[in-house]
Amino acid sequence: MDHVSLVVFEAGQHRFALEASRVRRLSSTPSHTRTAHLARLLNLEGSAPASRWLTLVDGEGAWELGVAGSTKLIDWPAPALYPLSELVLVRASVHPALIGIAFERQHTPCWLLAADRLTP
């Protein structure tokens, strides 16, 4: 596996990504009754209202994750994806969905999220 397809978006002042295979649909308006705004789930301040809705599926069915700004599908080089260290996980109060970080030349780090650990 040389590359991993990621859906990349912003929330607050940070970049985040989900594995593209976990995102069923992208729309500009929500169409499901179960929704959640990423900034609220992660307790991020200064995030704009959701302008894109990513359809995800969990044990209860489809739901939509609201994100602000644009979304991009990126084939990210696998060697540039890193799991979070135990030191970070033990010492910081991080959301359980935050599982790693990705670095790209001259771009802000991108926090990797596990879709199955996000719930509305």
Residue pairs with C-beta under 8 A, 6 or more apart in sequence:
1 78
2 77
2 78
3 75
3 76
3 77
3 78
4 19
4 75
4 76
4 78
4 81
5 19
5 20
5 21
5 73
5 74
5 75
5 76
6 17
6 18
6 19
6 20
6 73
6 74
6 75
6 76
6 102
6 110
6 112
7 17
7 18
7 19
7 20
7 23
7 26
7 54
7 71
7 72
7 73
8 15
8 16
8 17
8 71
8 72
8 73
8 74
8 110
9 15
9 16
9 17
9 38
9 52
9 54
9 67
9 68
9 69
9 70
9 71
9 72
10 16
10 67
10 68
10 69
10 70
11 38
11 39
11 42
11 44
11 47
11 67
11 68
12 39
12 42
12 44
12 45
12 46
12 47
13 46
14 44
14 108
14 111
15 107
15 108
15 109
15 110
15 111
16 38
16 67
16 110
16 111
16 112
16 113
17 74
17 76
17 102
17 110
17 111
17 112
17 113
18 54
18 56
18 112
18 113
18 115
19 115
20 73
22 56
22 115
22 116
23 54
23 55
23 56
23 115
24 55
24 56
24 57
24 62
25 54
25 55
26 52
26 53
26 54
26 55
26 71
27 52
27 53
27 55
27 64
28 51
28 52
28 53
29 53
30 50
30 53
30 64
30 66
31 53
31 64
32 55
32 62
32 63
32 64
34 60
34 61
34 62
34 63
34 64
34 120
35 53
35 63
35 64
35 65
35 66
35 120
36 63
36 64
36 65
36 66
36 118
36 119
36 120
37 47
37 49
37 50
37 65
37 66
37 67
38 44
38 47
38 50
38 65
38 66
38 67
38 118
39 45
39 47
39 68
41 65
41 95
41 97
41 118
42 95
42 97
42 98
43 95
47 68
48 68
48 69
49 66
49 68
50 66
50 67
50 68
51 67
51 68
51 69
52 66
52 67
52 68
52 69
52 70
52 71
53 64
53 65
53 66
53 67
54 64
54 65
54 67
54 71
55 62
55 63
55 64
56 62
56 63
56 64
56 65
56 115
56 118
57 63
58 116
58 119
63 119
63 120
65 118
65 120
76 102
76 104
76 110
80 102
80 103
80 104
81 100
81 101
81 102
81 112
82 100
82 101
82 102
82 103
83 99
83 100
84 94
84 98
84 99
84 100
84 101
88 94
95 117
96 114
96 117
97 113
97 114
97 115
97 117
97 118
98 111
98 112
98 113
99 112
99 113
99 114
99 117
100 111
100 112
101 109
101 110
101 111
101 112
102 109
102 110
102 111
102 112
103 109
103 110
104 110
